[in-house]
C-alpha cells in the first residue's frame, strides 16, 4: 500500500433529520444554498404539515497539497 490514502468525505445526514419533528413524515429537499464560511444550508420541507427545516453543513476539508521538497545546499 502506498503512503497516500484516499479520504472519503461523507456529508450524509442522519435519519432522524429526514423526518418532520411535528408529524414524523418524511421531509424532502427544497433547496441548497451556500453560506459565507464555504458550507451549505439545506432546506427540507414536510408535504404533510407544510413546515420547513434548515440544516447547516460544515464545509468539506480541502485536500492538502503534498509538502514541497526543499533542497538545502551545503558549502564546505
PyMOL Python script that loads the backbone (N, CA, C, O; Angstrom):
from pymol import cmd

cmd.read_pdbstr("""\
ATOM      1  N   UNK A   1       0.843  -1.177   0.000  1.00  0.00           N
ATOM      2  CA  UNK A   1       0.000   0.000   0.000  1.00  0.00           C
ATOM      3  C   UNK A   1       0.886   1.236   0.000  1.00  0.00           C
ATOM      4  O   UNK A   1       1.861   1.303   0.749  1.00  0.00           O
ATOM      5  N   UNK A   2       0.557   2.204  -0.826  1.00  0.00           N
ATOM      6  CA  UNK A   2       1.362   3.415  -0.909  1.00  0.00           C
ATOM      7  C   UNK A   2       1.134   4.296   0.319  1.00  0.00           C
ATOM      8  O   UNK A   2       0.264   4.028   1.147  1.00  0.00           O
ATOM      9  N   UNK A   3       1.931   5.342   0.412  1.00  0.00           N
ATOM     10  CA  UNK A   3       1.853   6.229   1.564  1.00  0.00           C
ATOM     11  C   UNK A   3       0.672   7.184   1.540  1.00  0.00           C
ATOM     12  O   UNK A   3       0.400   7.854   2.536  1.00  0.00           O
ATOM     13  N   UNK A   4      -0.029   7.255   0.423  1.00  0.00           N
ATOM     14  CA  UNK A   4      -1.177   8.160   0.365  1.00  0.00           C
ATOM     15  C   UNK A   4      -2.463   7.388   0.567  1.00  0.00           C
ATOM     16  O   UNK A   4      -2.588   6.238   0.144  1.00  0.00           O
ATOM     17  N   UNK A   5      -3.404   8.022   1.209  1.00  0.00           N
ATOM     18  CA  UNK A   5      -4.724   7.423   1.447  1.00  0.00           C
ATOM     19  C   UNK A   5      -5.777   8.307   0.840  1.00  0.00           C
ATOM     20  O   UNK A   5      -5.657   9.532   0.845  1.00  0.00           O
ATOM     21  N   UNK A   6      -6.798   7.690   0.322  1.00  0.00           N
ATOM     22  CA  UNK A   6      -7.943   8.471  -0.139  1.00  0.00           C
ATOM     23  C   UNK A   6      -8.866   8.683   1.046  1.00  0.00           C
ATOM     24  O   UNK A   6      -9.180   7.749   1.784  1.00  0.00           O
ATOM     25  N   UNK A   7      -9.283   9.892   1.212  1.00  0.00           N
ATOM     26  CA  UNK A   7     -10.213  10.213   2.288  1.00  0.00           C
ATOM     27  C   UNK A   7     -11.591  10.346   1.666  1.00  0.00           C
ATOM     28  O   UNK A   7     -11.803  11.171   0.778  1.00  0.00           O
ATOM     29  N   UNK A   8     -12.518   9.537   2.130  1.00  0.00           N
ATOM     30  CA  UNK A   8     -13.881   9.600   1.630  1.00  0.00           C
ATOM     31  C   UNK A   8     -14.675  10.525   2.537  1.00  0.00           C
ATOM     32  O   UNK A   8     -14.929  10.215   3.701  1.00  0.00           O
ATOM     33  N   UNK A   9     -15.058  11.658   1.986  1.00  0.00           N
ATOM     34  CA  UNK A   9     -15.831  12.624   2.766  1.00  0.00           C
ATOM     35  C   UNK A   9     -17.300  12.265   2.670  1.00  0.00           C
ATOM     36  O   UNK A   9     -17.809  11.989   1.584  1.00  0.00           O
ATOM     37  N   UNK A  10     -17.969  12.269   3.788  1.00  0.00           N
ATOM     38  CA  UNK A  10     -19.362  11.848   3.831  1.00  0.00           C
ATOM     39  C   UNK A  10     -20.199  12.979   4.399  1.00  0.00           C
ATOM     40  O   UNK A  10     -20.014  13.387   5.546  1.00  0.00           O
ATOM     41  N   UNK A  11     -21.125  13.485   3.587  1.00  0.00           N
ATOM     42  CA  UNK A  11     -21.996  14.548   4.084  1.00  0.00           C
ATOM     43  C   UNK A  11     -23.424  14.049   4.268  1.00  0.00           C
ATOM     44  O   UNK A  11     -24.374  14.831   4.220  1.00  0.00           O
ATOM     45  N   UNK A  12     -23.570  12.750   4.478  1.00  0.00           N
ATOM     46  CA  UNK A  12     -24.909  12.203   4.700  1.00  0.00           C
ATOM     47  C   UNK A  12     -25.497  12.763   5.985  1.00  0.00           C
ATOM     48  O   UNK A  12     -24.786  13.006   6.960  1.00  0.00           O
ATOM     49  N   UNK A  13     -26.781  12.958   5.965  1.00  0.00           N
ATOM     50  CA  UNK A  13     -27.490  13.487   7.126  1.00  0.00           C
ATOM     51  C   UNK A  13     -28.139  12.326   7.855  1.00  0.00           C
ATOM     52  O   UNK A  13     -28.678  11.414   7.229  1.00  0.00           O
ATOM     53  N   UNK A  14     -28.087  12.363   9.179  1.00  0.00           N
ATOM     54  CA  UNK A  14     -28.657  11.267   9.965  1.00  0.00           C
ATOM     55  C   UNK A  14     -30.142  11.094   9.682  1.00  0.00           C
ATOM     56  O   UNK A  14     -30.819  12.044   9.287  1.00  0.00           O
ATOM     57  N   UNK A  15     -30.645   9.889   9.883  1.00  0.00           N
ATOM     58  CA  UNK A  15     -32.022   9.537   9.537  1.00  0.00           C
ATOM     59  C   UNK A  15     -33.055  10.375  10.274  1.00  0.00           C
ATOM     60  O   UNK A  15     -34.083  10.719   9.691  1.00  0.00           O
ATOM     61  N   UNK A  16     -32.818  10.712  11.534  1.00  0.00           N
ATOM     62  CA  UNK A  16     -33.831  11.463  12.279  1.00  0.00           C
ATOM     63  C   UNK A  16     -34.003  12.880  11.733  1.00  0.00           C
ATOM     64  O   UNK A  16     -35.048  13.496  11.944  1.00  0.00           O
ATOM     65  N   UNK A  17     -33.004  13.400  11.042  1.00  0.00           N
ATOM     66  CA  UNK A  17     -33.132  14.723  10.434  1.00  0.00           C
ATOM     67  C   UNK A  17     -34.027  14.694   9.198  1.00  0.00           C
ATOM     68  O   UNK A  17     -34.495  15.745   8.759  1.00  0.00           O
ATOM     69  N   UNK A  18     -34.274  13.519   8.629  1.00  0.00           N
ATOM     70  CA  UNK A  18     -35.073  13.416   7.415  1.00  0.00           C
ATOM     71  C   UNK A  18     -36.549  13.202   7.700  1.00  0.00           C
ATOM     72  O   UNK A  18     -37.323  12.935   6.781  1.00  0.00           O
ATOM     73  N   UNK A  19     -36.949  13.315   8.957  1.00  0.00           N
ATOM     74  CA  UNK A  19     -38.358  13.200   9.336  1.00  0.00           C
ATOM     75  C   UNK A  19     -38.801  14.497   9.996  1.00  0.00           C
ATOM     76  O   UNK A  19     -38.034  15.136  10.716  1.00  0.00           O
ATOM     77  N   UNK A  20     -40.040  14.872   9.741  1.00  0.00           N
ATOM     78  CA  UNK A  20     -40.602  16.093  10.317  1.00  0.00           C
ATOM     79  C   UNK A  20     -40.659  15.953  11.835  1.00  0.00           C
ATOM     80  O   UNK A  20     -41.067  14.915  12.355  1.00  0.00           O
ATOM     81  N   UNK A  21     -40.250  16.998  12.538  1.00  0.00           N
ATOM     82  CA  UNK A  21     -40.270  16.943  14.003  1.00  0.00           C
ATOM     83  C   UNK A  21     -41.688  17.043  14.554  1.00  0.00           C
ATOM     84  O   UNK A  21     -41.922  16.692  15.711  1.00  0.00           O
ATOM     85  N   UNK A  22     -42.643  17.518  13.744  1.00  0.00           N
ATOM     86  CA  UNK A  22     -44.037  17.628  14.200  1.00  0.00           C
ATOM     87  C   UNK A  22     -44.827  16.346  13.961  1.00  0.00           C
ATOM     88  O   UNK A  22     -45.460  15.821  14.878  1.00  0.00           O
ATOM     89  N   UNK A  23     -44.789  15.841  12.725  1.00  0.00           N
ATOM     90  CA  UNK A  23     -45.669  14.714  12.387  1.00  0.00           C
ATOM     91  C   UNK A  23     -44.911  13.440  12.002  1.00  0.00           C
ATOM     92  O   UNK A  23     -45.535  12.420  11.712  1.00  0.00           O
ATOM     93  N   UNK A  24     -43.571  13.485  11.994  1.00  0.00           N
ATOM     94  CA  UNK A  24     -42.706  12.336  11.685  1.00  0.00           C
ATOM     95  C   UNK A  24     -42.852  11.840  10.243  1.00  0.00           C
ATOM     96  O   UNK A  24     -42.467  10.710   9.941  1.00  0.00           O
ATOM     97  N   UNK A  25     -43.404  12.668   9.351  1.00  0.00           N
ATOM     98  CA  UNK A  25     -43.488  12.340   7.935  1.00  0.00           C
ATOM     99  C   UNK A  25     -42.122  12.595   7.297  1.00  0.00           C
ATOM    100  O   UNK A  25     -41.385  13.474   7.742  1.00  0.00           O
ATOM    101  N   UNK A  26     -41.788  11.842   6.272  1.00  0.00           N
ATOM    102  CA  UNK A  26     -40.526  12.032   5.570  1.00  0.00           C
ATOM    103  C   UNK A  26     -40.509  13.410   4.907  1.00  0.00           C
ATOM    104  O   UNK A  26     -41.452  13.779   4.207  1.00  0.00           O
ATOM    105  N   UNK A  27     -39.419  14.177   5.132  1.00  0.00           N
ATOM    106  CA  UNK A  27     -39.295  15.505   4.536  1.00  0.00           C
ATOM    107  C   UNK A  27     -38.488  15.406   3.244  1.00  0.00           C
ATOM    108  O   UNK A  27     -37.744  14.448   3.035  1.00  0.00           O
ATOM    109  N   UNK A  28     -38.645  16.397   2.393  1.00  0.00           N
ATOM    110  CA  UNK A  28     -37.987  16.407   1.094  1.00  0.00           C
ATOM    111  C   UNK A  28     -37.141  17.661   0.937  1.00  0.00           C
ATOM    112  O   UNK A  28     -37.474  18.722   1.465  1.00  0.00           O
ATOM    113  N   UNK A  29     -36.044  17.523   0.204  1.00  0.00           N
ATOM    114  CA  UNK A  29     -35.137  18.636  -0.036  1.00  0.00           C
ATOM    115  C   UNK A  29     -35.806  19.678  -0.921  1.00  0.00           C
ATOM    116  O   UNK A  29     -36.324  19.363  -1.992  1.00  0.00           O
ATOM    117  N   UNK A  30     -35.786  20.929  -0.455  1.00  0.00           N
ATOM    118  CA  UNK A  30     -36.374  22.030  -1.214  1.00  0.00           C
ATOM    119  C   UNK A  30     -35.287  22.803  -1.954  1.00  0.00           C
ATOM    120  O   UNK A  30     -35.404  23.054  -3.153  1.00  0.00           O
ATOM    121  N   UNK A  31     -34.220  23.184  -1.227  1.00  0.00           N
ATOM    122  CA  UNK A  31     -33.150  23.946  -1.870  1.00  0.00           C
ATOM    123  C   UNK A  31     -31.840  23.792  -1.113  1.00  0.00           C
ATOM    124  O   UNK A  31     -31.815  23.421   0.060  1.00  0.00           O
ATOM    125  N   UNK A  32     -30.748  24.088  -1.819  1.00  0.00           N
ATOM    126  CA  UNK A  32     -29.405  24.094  -1.247  1.00  0.00           C
ATOM    127  C   UNK A  32     -28.800  25.456  -1.534  1.00  0.00           C
ATOM    128  O   UNK A  32     -28.791  25.916  -2.677  1.00  0.00           O
ATOM    129  N   UNK A  33     -28.292  26.102  -0.482  1.00  0.00           N
ATOM    130  CA  UNK A  33     -27.645  27.409  -0.622  1.00  0.00           C
ATOM    131  C   UNK A  33     -26.260  27.323  -0.006  1.00  0.00           C
ATOM    132  O   UNK A  33     -26.035  26.539   0.916  1.00  0.00           O
ATOM    133  N   UNK A  34     -25.330  28.124  -0.512  1.00  0.00           N
ATOM    134  CA  UNK A  34     -24.010  28.175   0.111  1.00  0.00           C
ATOM    135  C   UNK A  34     -23.995  29.303   1.138  1.00  0.00           C
ATOM    136  O   UNK A  34     -24.679  30.314   0.983  1.00  0.00           O
ATOM    137  N   UNK A  35     -23.200  29.108   2.191  1.00  0.00           N
ATOM    138  CA  UNK A  35     -23.099  30.148   3.213  1.00  0.00           C
ATOM    139  C   UNK A  35     -21.740  30.837   3.125  1.00  0.00           C
ATOM    140  O   UNK A  35     -20.917  30.496   2.275  1.00  0.00           O
ATOM    141  N   UNK A  36     -21.511  31.804   4.005  1.00  0.00           N
ATOM    142  CA  UNK A  36     -20.293  32.616   3.946  1.00  0.00           C
ATOM    143  C   UNK A  36     -19.027  31.847   4.311  1.00  0.00           C
ATOM    144  O   UNK A  36     -17.940  32.215   3.867  1.00  0.00           O
ATOM    145  N   UNK A  37     -19.144  30.794   5.105  1.00  0.00           N
ATOM    146  CA  UNK A  37     -17.970  30.038   5.530  1.00  0.00           C
ATOM    147  C   UNK A  37     -17.606  28.913   4.569  1.00  0.00           C
ATOM    148  O   UNK A  37     -16.685  28.150   4.862  1.00  0.00           O
ATOM    149  N   UNK A  38     -18.278  28.781   3.452  1.00  0.00           N
ATOM    150  CA  UNK A  38     -17.967  27.726   2.492  1.00  0.00           C
ATOM    151  C   UNK A  38     -18.788  26.470   2.681  1.00  0.00           C
ATOM    152  O   UNK A  38     -18.581  25.494   1.961  1.00  0.00           O
ATOM    153  N   UNK A  39     -19.704  26.462   3.617  1.00  0.00           N
ATOM    154  CA  UNK A  39     -20.564  25.305   3.843  1.00  0.00           C
ATOM    155  C   UNK A  39     -21.850  25.417   3.052  1.00  0.00           C
ATOM    156  O   UNK A  39     -21.958  26.230   2.134  1.00  0.00           O
ATOM    157  N   UNK A  40     -22.818  24.604   3.410  1.00  0.00           N
ATOM    158  CA  UNK A  40     -24.105  24.612   2.728  1.00  0.00           C
ATOM    159  C   UNK A  40     -25.232  24.732   3.734  1.00  0.00           C
ATOM    160  O   UNK A  40     -25.113  24.282   4.873  1.00  0.00           O
ATOM    161  N   UNK A  41     -26.321  25.338   3.307  1.00  0.00           N
ATOM    162  CA  UNK A  41     -27.557  25.354   4.082  1.00  0.00           C
ATOM    163  C   UNK A  41     -28.581  24.611   3.244  1.00  0.00           C
ATOM    164  O   UNK A  41     -28.937  25.050   2.151  1.00  0.00           O
ATOM    165  N   UNK A  42     -29.053  23.484   3.759  1.00  0.00           N
ATOM    166  CA  UNK A  42     -30.034  22.670   3.049  1.00  0.00           C
ATOM    167  C   UNK A  42     -31.386  22.835   3.719  1.00  0.00           C
ATOM    168  O   UNK A  42     -31.509  22.657   4.931  1.00  0.00           O
ATOM    169  N   UNK A  43     -32.393  23.172   2.942  1.00  0.00           N
ATOM    170  CA  UNK A  43     -33.739  23.383   3.458  1.00  0.00           C
ATOM    171  C   UNK A  43     -34.622  22.222   3.042  1.00  0.00           C
ATOM    172  O   UNK A  43     -34.715  21.886   1.861  1.00  0.00           O
ATOM    173  N   UNK A  44     -35.277  21.605   4.038  1.00  0.00           N
ATOM    174  CA  UNK A  44     -36.171  20.476   3.818  1.00  0.00           C
ATOM    175  C   UNK A  44     -37.590  20.907   4.157  1.00  0.00           C
ATOM    176  O   UNK A  44     -37.790  21.727   5.054  1.00  0.00           O
ATOM    177  N   UNK A  45     -38.575  20.364   3.452  1.00  0.00           N
ATOM    178  CA  UNK A  45     -39.966  20.702   3.701  1.00  0.00           C
ATOM    179  C   UNK A  45     -40.816  19.465   3.896  1.00  0.00           C
ATOM    180  O   UNK A  45     -40.552  18.418   3.304  1.00  0.00           O
ATOM    181  N   UNK A  46     -41.843  19.588   4.731  1.00  0.00           N
ATOM    182  CA  UNK A  46     -42.772  18.494   5.000  1.00  0.00           C
ATOM    183  C   UNK A  46     -44.022  18.685   4.137  1.00  0.00           C
ATOM    184  O   UNK A  46     -44.658  19.736   4.212  1.00  0.00           O
ATOM    185  N   UNK A  47     -44.386  17.694   3.323  1.00  0.00           N
ATOM    186  CA  UNK A  47     -45.584  17.829   2.498  1.00  0.00           C
ATOM    187  C   UNK A  47     -46.876  17.702   3.304  1.00  0.00           C
ATOM    188  O   UNK A  47     -47.934  18.133   2.846  1.00  0.00           O
ATOM    189  N   UNK A  48     -46.801  17.114   4.500  1.00  0.00           N
ATOM    190  CA  UNK A  48     -47.992  16.871   5.308  1.00  0.00           C
ATOM    191  C   UNK A  48     -48.436  18.116   6.067  1.00  0.00           C
ATOM    192  O   UNK A  48     -49.593  18.526   5.979  1.00  0.00           O
ATOM    193  N   UNK A  49     -47.503  18.718   6.815  1.00  0.00           N
ATOM    194  CA  UNK A  49     -47.884  19.868   7.646  1.00  0.00           C
ATOM    195  C   UNK A  49     -47.269  21.185   7.164  1.00  0.00           C
ATOM    196  O   UNK A  49     -47.395  22.201   7.847  1.00  0.00           O
ATOM    197  N   UNK A  50     -46.615  21.188   6.019  1.00  0.00           N
ATOM    198  CA  UNK A  50     -46.065  22.390   5.366  1.00  0.00           C
ATOM    199  C   UNK A  50     -45.056  23.156   6.218  1.00  0.00           C
ATOM    200  O   UNK A  50     -44.972  24.380   6.115  1.00  0.00           O
ATOM    201  N   UNK A  51     -44.294  22.465   7.052  1.00  0.00           N
ATOM    202  CA  UNK A  51     -43.223  23.119   7.797  1.00  0.00           C
ATOM    203  C   UNK A  51     -41.921  22.919   7.038  1.00  0.00           C
ATOM    204  O   UNK A  51     -41.810  22.024   6.201  1.00  0.00           O
ATOM    205  N   UNK A  52     -40.942  23.754   7.335  1.00  0.00           N
ATOM    206  CA  UNK A  52     -39.630  23.597   6.717  1.00  0.00           C
ATOM    207  C   UNK A  52     -38.560  23.642   7.801  1.00  0.00           C
ATOM    208  O   UNK A  52     -38.764  24.203   8.878  1.00  0.00           O
ATOM    209  N   UNK A  53     -37.427  23.044   7.492  1.00  0.00           N
ATOM    210  CA  UNK A  53     -36.327  22.961   8.439  1.00  0.00           C
ATOM    211  C   UNK A  53     -35.040  23.153   7.656  1.00  0.00           C
ATOM    212  O   UNK A  53     -34.861  22.553   6.596  1.00  0.00           O
ATOM    213  N   UNK A  54     -34.139  23.988   8.172  1.00  0.00           N
ATOM    214  CA  UNK A  54     -32.858  24.233   7.518  1.00  0.00           C
ATOM    215  C   UNK A  54     -31.740  23.620   8.340  1.00  0.00           C
ATOM    216  O   UNK A  54     -31.718  23.739   9.565  1.00  0.00           O
ATOM    217  N   UNK A  55     -30.822  22.969   7.663  1.00  0.00           N
ATOM    218  CA  UNK A  55     -29.657  22.375   8.307  1.00  0.00           C
ATOM    219  C   UNK A  55     -28.410  22.981   7.694  1.00  0.00           C
ATOM    220  O   UNK A  55     -28.308  23.113   6.474  1.00  0.00           O
ATOM    221  N   UNK A  56     -27.468  23.348   8.540  1.00  0.00           N
ATOM    222  CA  UNK A  56     -26.195  23.875   8.044  1.00  0.00           C
ATOM    223  C   UNK A  56     -25.167  22.761   8.074  1.00  0.00           C
ATOM    224  O   UNK A  56     -24.964  22.112   9.100  1.00  0.00           O
ATOM    225  N   UNK A  57     -24.517  22.545   6.934  1.00  0.00           N
ATOM    226  CA  UNK A  57     -23.449  21.563   6.841  1.00  0.00           C
ATOM    227  C   UNK A  57     -22.123  22.303   6.801  1.00  0.00           C
ATOM    228  O   UNK A  57     -21.955  23.264   6.051  1.00  0.00           O
ATOM    229  N   UNK A  58     -21.186  21.845   7.615  1.00  0.00           N
ATOM    230  CA  UNK A  58     -19.869  22.472   7.662  1.00  0.00           C
ATOM    231  C   UNK A  58     -19.161  22.261   6.330  1.00  0.00           C
ATOM    232  O   UNK A  58     -19.449  21.295   5.624  1.00  0.00           O
ATOM    233  N   UNK A  59     -18.242  23.148   5.979  1.00  0.00           N
ATOM    234  CA  UNK A  59     -17.522  22.980   4.714  1.00  0.00           C
ATOM    235  C   UNK A  59     -16.665  21.731   4.732  1.00  0.00           C
ATOM    236  O   UNK A  59     -16.158  21.313   5.773  1.00  0.00           O
ATOM    237  N   UNK A  60     -16.516  21.144   3.547  1.00  0.00           N
ATOM    238  CA  UNK A  60     -15.647  19.975   3.433  1.00  0.00           C
ATOM    239  C   UNK A  60     -14.204  20.415   3.584  1.00  0.00           C
ATOM    240  O   UNK A  60     -13.834  21.538   3.241  1.00  0.00           O
ATOM    241  N   UNK A  61     -13.398  19.502   4.108  1.00  0.00           N
ATOM    242  CA  UNK A  61     -11.979  19.803   4.237  1.00  0.00           C
ATOM    243  C   UNK A  61     -11.359  19.884   2.851  1.00  0.00           C
ATOM    244  O   UNK A  61     -11.684  19.101   1.959  1.00  0.00           O
ATOM    245  N   UNK A  62     -10.474  20.833   2.690  1.00  0.00           N
ATOM    246  CA  UNK A  62      -9.772  20.970   1.422  1.00  0.00           C
ATOM    247  C   UNK A  62      -8.674  19.918   1.363  1.00  0.00           C
ATOM    248  O   UNK A  62      -8.028  19.619   2.368  1.00  0.00           O
ATOM    249  N   UNK A  63      -8.472  19.364   0.177  1.00  0.00           N
ATOM    250  CA  UNK A  63      -7.379  18.412   0.017  1.00  0.00           C
ATOM    251  C   UNK A  63      -6.065  19.183   0.091  1.00  0.00           C
ATOM    252  O   UNK A  63      -5.856  20.153  -0.638  1.00  0.00           O
ATOM    253  N   UNK A  64      -5.200  18.741   0.968  1.00  0.00           N
ATOM    254  CA  UNK A  64      -3.936  19.425   1.152  1.00  0.00           C
ATOM    255  C   UNK A  64      -2.959  19.000   0.071  1.00  0.00           C
ATOM    256  O   UNK A  64      -2.918  17.836  -0.326  1.00  0.00           O
ATOM    257  N   UNK A  65      -2.182  19.948  -0.393  1.00  0.00           N
ATOM    258  CA  UNK A  65      -1.156  19.638  -1.378  1.00  0.00           C
ATOM    259  C   UNK A  65      -0.008  18.941  -0.664  1.00  0.00           C
ATOM    260  O   UNK A  65       0.258  19.231   0.503  1.00  0.00           O
ATOM    261  N   UNK A  66       0.684  18.015  -1.355  1.00  0.00           N
ATOM    262  CA  UNK A  66       1.839  17.381  -0.713  1.00  0.00           C
ATOM    263  C   UNK A  66       2.906  18.430  -0.406  1.00  0.00           C
ATOM    264  O   UNK A  66       3.056  19.417  -1.126  1.00  0.00           O
ATOM    265  N   UNK A  67       3.623  18.200   0.650  1.00  0.00           N
ATOM    266  CA  UNK A  67       4.666  19.147   1.050  1.00  0.00           C
ATOM    267  C   UNK A  67       5.720  19.237  -0.050  1.00  0.00           C
ATOM    268  O   UNK A  67       6.128  18.230  -0.628  1.00  0.00           O
ATOM    269  N   UNK A  68       6.141  20.445  -0.318  1.00  0.00           N
ATOM    270  CA  UNK A  68       7.162  20.629  -1.342  1.00  0.00           C
ATOM    271  C   UNK A  68       8.520  20.274  -0.757  1.00  0.00           C
ATOM    272  O   UNK A  68       8.828  20.605   0.388  1.00  0.00           O
ATOM    273  N   UNK A  69       9.321  19.598  -1.558  1.00  0.00           N
ATOM    274  CA  UNK A  69      10.655  19.199  -1.132  1.00  0.00           C
ATOM    275  C   UNK A  69      11.583  20.400  -1.276  1.00  0.00           C
ATOM    276  O   UNK A  69      11.678  21.001  -2.346  1.00  0.00           O
ATOM    277  N   UNK A  70      12.252  20.733  -0.210  1.00  0.00           N
ATOM    278  CA  UNK A  70      13.182  21.859  -0.222  1.00  0.00           C
ATOM    279  C   UNK A  70      14.584  21.293  -0.094  1.00  0.00           C
ATOM    280  O   UNK A  70      14.880  20.551   0.843  1.00  0.00           O
ATOM    281  N   UNK A  71      15.450  21.647  -1.045  1.00  0.00           N
ATOM    282  CA  UNK A  71      16.832  21.148  -1.022  1.00  0.00           C
ATOM    283  C   UNK A  71      17.725  22.192  -0.362  1.00  0.00           C
ATOM    284  O   UNK A  71      17.715  23.363  -0.740  1.00  0.00           O
ATOM    285  N   UNK A  72      18.482  21.759   0.610  1.00  0.00           N
ATOM    286  CA  UNK A  72      19.457  22.637   1.261  1.00  0.00           C
ATOM    287  C   UNK A  72      20.805  22.438   0.584  1.00  0.00           C
ATOM    288  O   UNK A  72      21.178  21.315   0.245  1.00  0.00           O
ATOM    289  N   UNK A  73      21.525  23.520   0.392  1.00  0.00           N
ATOM    290  CA  UNK A  73      22.865  23.422  -0.179  1.00  0.00           C
ATOM    291  C   UNK A  73      23.876  23.587   0.942  1.00  0.00           C
ATOM    292  O   UNK A  73      23.794  24.510   1.752  1.00  0.00           O
ATOM    293  N   UNK A  74      24.812  22.687   0.966  1.00  0.00           N
ATOM    294  CA  UNK A  74      25.869  22.752   1.970  1.00  0.00           C
ATOM    295  C   UNK A  74      27.163  23.084   1.248  1.00  0.00           C
ATOM    296  O   UNK A  74      27.566  22.379   0.323  1.00  0.00           O
ATOM    297  N   UNK A  75      27.807  24.150   1.669  1.00  0.00           N
ATOM    298  CA  UNK A  75      29.076  24.554   1.058  1.00  0.00           C
ATOM    299  C   UNK A  75      30.178  24.272   2.062  1.00  0.00           C
ATOM    300  O   UNK A  75      30.134  24.752   3.195  1.00  0.00           O
ATOM    301  N   UNK A  76      31.178  23.484   1.639  1.00  0.00           N
ATOM    302  CA  UNK A  76      32.296  23.148   2.533  1.00  0.00           C
ATOM    303  C   UNK A  76      33.484  24.035   2.278  1.00  0.00           C
ATOM    304  O   UNK A  76      34.513  23.894   2.938  1.00  0.00           O
TER     305      UNK A  76
END
""", "prot")
cmd.dss("prot")
cmd.show_as("cartoon", "prot")
cmd.util.cbc("prot")
cmd.orient("prot")
